[in-house]
Amino acid sequence: MPHPRKTQRHASGNGTVTRLKDVEEESLSRGRSPEKKKEKVDWEIPRKTLHSSIGFLTLHLYTSDGNPKFVVLALAVALAVLVPLDVLRLRSPTFERLYERCVGFLMRDVEKKTTNGVIWYIIGAIFVLSVYPLDIAVVSILILSWADTAASTIGRLWGRHTPPLPRHLLGLPLAPRKSLAGFLAASLTGGVVAAGFWRWVAPVRAADASWTWEEGVIPAGPHAAWAVRAVEAAREAGVGRVKMAGWAGLAAVGVVAGLVSGVAEALGECGWLRGVLLCSFAS
């Protein structure tokens, strides 16, 4: 049977007796394992700063009457440059080291062995700007920019205290390690962005708005037609008068946009699919 660890005592100059404990005894007495270290959280500040700045740039272009065709052209040129660089990065170890030395601080570890997430982001932005009404496309880009940042930050703060999301939701494959905390943060941010945009920003370009405070959903083309048909069907079914304008309509837009934002964020790095999903609530 091993002997109990001896304690050592010595007297200081003023006569005080001090007990010396080794690190292991001190750790156990405080109720923690000496081998367990606190995991360092990577807040991805440079990446989040760039990600969020895209939303502010998009908002500026919208409010200053920027031409979406020029934006699509610029994004297409950027994509034409980034795709070959990314292919070369994945095939050449030498170029990979040079590439990551320059912009590696903006990449996640999982992206260093697969397609850069920026490419999916640009594809999603080009798609929504080319296919959907301008205000809906802008909202989807704003949500992609800000809801993702909110979900990532809140997920790192409190994700470990909430249950993980299922692997599949509504038939869609969700990315691993997504938490309920991040989902709720993305949903809240998406709802606030959508409601705030159509209440205060969209009137700046009223001619391009798909929803207004006074009229609600404006049937401008096939993208808004299904919403109008849904309202008419609800009235015919006896549900009652469905008001899609004012606070009621804005609340409905915010709730649906929030839920879709949470699901879209949980998809992970498939930016084009996230953009399409974000637009679907208003298309």
Secondary structure, 3 states (H helix, E strand, C coil): CCCCCCCEEEECCCCCEEEECCHHHHHHHCCCCCCCCCCCCCCCHHHHHHHHHHHHHHHHHHHCCCCHHHHHHHHHHHHHHHHHHHHHHHHCHHHHHHHHHHHHHHCCHHHHHCCCHHHHHHHHHHHHHHHCCHHHHHHHHHHHHHHHHHHHHHHHHHHHHCCECCCEECCEECCCCCEHHHHHHHHHHHHHHHHHHHHHHHHHHHHHCCEECCCEECCCCHHHHHHHHHHHHHHHCCCCCCCCCHHHHHHHHHHHHHHHHHHHHHCCCCHHHHHHHHHHCCC
